[in-house]
Amino acid sequence: MDIKKYFEKISEQSKEIFELTTNTYEQKLAKSHYLCTCIFDFSEEIIAANDEICALKNAISQLETSLYCLTIGLYRQANMCLRLGFELALGSIFFSTNKLEYLEWEIGKQDIRWSKLIDEENGVLSERFSIFFSSNLNKVIQEFNNRASRVYRRLSEFVHGNNETWSKVDLELVYNKILADDFFNYFSEVCEIILFTLSVRYLKKIEKDNLDFLITELSHIEEIRIYLGGPK
């Protein structure tokens, strides 16, 4: 087969999936992009407060890339990018309190290790971390640690090529509504966990009026809602 025609065929298949996906999930794509902007706005506030944001903007880039991969039918890659964005976001928060490890990561001598990020004693979703930065969120920190572990595990199945994932992802480019639905559920949860963890670390260091989006996105967490001026 002529190589140009071969890739033209793949491109046409991706275009068909793109049309189906954007038409079916227009609102969910818009919501997902909005969540990325919320994380971006949070990062801008962190910069304004003169705190180091490390890899947070890299994380946002990966979250957006995961959405693009979804629209063209690259479901495995979409989940892989989502996992990487998740790691980078929590890694950024971890590095903000571990400067030496950040500097080592910056020059390639340190890796972001998921097990350290969610370590129940010293990670960014640990009681120790919460008590020091936002003691009022200590009641729900374990719940978010558990949720982070669960969704990360699901995303990791696509990274490691678990056998179950091959039965879900076809070897050819085809539209898959089940995988798309799952992805949007994962994406929403990942973004909520990122915004919550950012709140644990930075909420009390940033002007409340600059974080209005948190009232909408995290209003179900009583402590955050009340802190931002919402009803008890």
C-alpha atoms as one frame of an Amber mdcrd trajectory, in Angstrom:
protein
   0.000   0.000   0.000   1.150   3.536  -0.768   2.302   4.944   2.592   0.602
   8.295   2.027  -2.716   6.597   1.291  -2.270   4.419   4.338  -2.008   7.405
   6.664  -4.707   9.299   4.790  -7.056   6.416   5.595  -6.131   6.625   9.278
  -6.670  10.381   9.189 -10.143   9.915   7.711 -11.036   7.413  10.416  -9.903
   9.884  13.074 -11.990  12.640  11.494 -15.081  10.441  11.644 -14.457   9.694
  15.313 -13.818  13.385  15.948 -17.203  14.340  14.511 -19.016  11.670  16.501
 -17.225  12.541  19.730 -17.578  16.312  19.525 -21.242  16.059  18.573 -22.064
  13.548  21.299 -19.958  15.057  24.088 -19.924  18.774  23.336 -21.067  19.714
  26.841 -18.707  17.294  28.580 -15.775  18.504  26.475 -16.648  22.089  27.374
 -16.898  21.190  31.065 -13.586  19.329  30.956 -11.845  22.255  29.289 -13.358
  24.548  31.914 -11.892  22.373  34.680  -8.478  22.773  33.041  -8.922  26.547
  33.120  -9.808  26.346  36.816  -6.529  24.558  37.523  -4.721  27.098  35.349
  -6.314  29.996  37.240  -5.257  28.381  40.492  -1.684  28.169  39.186  -1.773
  31.864  38.271  -2.824  32.717  41.807   0.019  30.604  43.160   2.470  32.555
  41.001   0.968  35.813  42.283   1.555  34.598  45.832   5.218  33.961  44.922
   4.999  30.234  45.437   6.734  27.790  43.154   4.327  25.957  40.857   6.846
  23.423  39.560   5.124  21.179  37.025   1.546  22.384  37.364   1.334  23.979
  33.913   2.890  20.846  32.424   0.073  18.929  34.077  -2.558  21.167  32.492
  -0.966  20.579  29.091  -1.294  16.818  29.567  -4.902  17.113  30.678  -5.709
  19.044  27.510  -3.755  16.537  25.423  -5.807  13.719  26.909  -8.978  15.441
  25.697  -7.572  15.789  22.185  -6.564  12.123  22.089 -10.087  11.193  23.121
 -11.658  13.174  20.283  -9.675  11.310  17.621 -10.236   7.848  19.080  -6.897
   7.319  20.815  -8.527   6.042  23.995  -5.498   4.330  25.482  -3.370   7.420
  24.901  -6.112   9.627  26.363  -6.030   7.673  29.617  -2.236   7.629  29.631
  -2.027  11.418  29.253  -4.673  11.862  31.925  -2.630   9.751  34.328   0.520
  11.733  33.549  -1.317  15.010  34.114  -2.579  13.669  37.436   0.947  12.696
  38.495   2.437  16.025  37.463  -0.239  18.020  39.271   0.139  16.207  42.588
   3.904  16.095  42.030   3.937  19.872  41.700   2.190  20.205  45.043   4.570
  17.684  46.609   7.622  19.529  45.268   6.350  22.834  46.673   7.145  21.492
  50.147  10.174  19.404  49.143  12.519  21.865  47.452  15.545  19.594  47.254
  13.586  16.858  45.507  12.176  19.458  43.122  15.648  20.721  42.216  16.798
  17.137  41.656  13.735  16.476  39.482  14.444  19.632  37.515  17.884  18.336
  36.470  16.721  14.770  35.890  18.019  13.165  39.080  14.630  12.616  40.665
  11.426  10.985  39.437   7.853  11.687  40.444   6.821   8.615  42.409   3.138
   8.037  42.866   3.669   6.034  46.039   5.304   9.083  47.665   2.592  11.448
  46.487  -0.218   9.552  48.201   1.748   8.084  51.095  -0.719   8.052  53.993
   1.841   9.454  56.423   3.780  12.009  54.379   2.049  12.488  51.010  -0.013
  15.427  49.764  -3.209  13.612  50.756  -2.058  12.657  54.240  -3.318  13.882
  57.607   0.129  15.313  58.354   0.034  17.440  55.197  -3.525  18.566  55.782
  -3.044  19.425  59.453  -0.113  21.703  58.654  -1.663  23.591  55.721  -5.445
  23.260  56.096  -6.435  21.544  59.304 -10.125  22.127  58.578  -9.884  19.660
  55.650  -8.398  16.875  57.722 -11.778  15.147  58.061 -12.004  14.347  54.348
  -8.331  13.887  53.456  -8.432  10.078  53.706 -11.472   9.895  51.448  -9.611
  11.808  48.743  -6.512   9.675  49.229  -8.612   6.568  48.625 -10.285   8.089
  45.564  -6.945   9.140  44.109  -5.601   5.606  44.506  -8.648   4.069  42.826
  -8.744   6.320  39.760  -4.970   6.161  39.335  -5.201   2.389  39.368  -7.854
   2.429  36.639  -5.789   4.752  34.461  -2.658   2.668  35.058  -4.336  -0.346
  33.501  -4.129   1.431  30.147  -0.498   2.411  30.722   0.618  -1.107  31.633
  -1.477  -2.751  28.956  -3.487  -4.967  31.278  -5.249  -7.714  29.373  -8.695
  -6.319  30.215  -7.891  -3.071  28.420  -7.169  -4.840  25.128 -10.701  -6.175
  25.072 -11.963  -2.594  25.481  -9.675  -0.841  23.011  -9.883  -2.112  19.435
  -6.726  -2.569  17.417  -8.259  -0.318  14.790  -9.462   3.259  15.119 -13.173
   3.061  15.935 -15.554   5.146  18.000 -16.170   3.621  21.437 -18.877   5.239
  23.545 -18.205   3.078  26.611 -14.566   4.129  26.733 -15.500   7.764  26.155
 -18.024   7.671  29.009 -15.452   6.089  31.319 -12.849   8.657  30.338 -15.050
  11.629  31.190 -15.813  10.085  34.577 -12.094   9.649  35.224 -11.312  13.143
  33.974 -13.903  14.773  36.235 -12.663  12.880  39.276  -9.001  13.605  38.565
  -9.692  17.333  38.250 -11.735  17.373  41.454  -8.921  15.650  43.340  -6.349
  18.079  41.894  -8.445  21.111  42.868  -8.996  19.672  46.334  -5.293  18.986
  46.852  -4.431  22.486  45.645  -6.959  23.774  48.173  -5.321  21.805  50.963
  -1.944  23.298  50.101  -2.777  26.867  49.065  -6.333  27.884  49.948  -5.383
  29.945  52.975  -2.590  31.730  51.091  -4.743  33.115  48.260  -7.397  35.827
  48.249 -10.824  34.193  48.528 -12.355  36.428  45.881  -9.905  35.087  43.299
 -11.125  31.511  43.669 -14.840  31.841  42.968 -14.794  28.734  40.782 -14.097
  26.609  43.855 -17.502  27.510  45.274 -19.021  25.790  42.258 -16.629  22.888
  41.868 -16.010  22.006  45.522 -19.148  23.340  47.210 -20.067  19.799  48.285
 -17.108  19.912  50.685 -18.576  21.757  53.642 -15.303  23.091  55.023 -14.306
  24.688  51.689 -17.810  26.060  51.076 -17.949  27.738  54.475 -14.392  29.065
  54.232 -15.239  30.758  50.925 -18.338  32.368  52.385 -20.958  29.833  51.356
 -23.839  28.596  53.518 -23.277  26.233  56.422
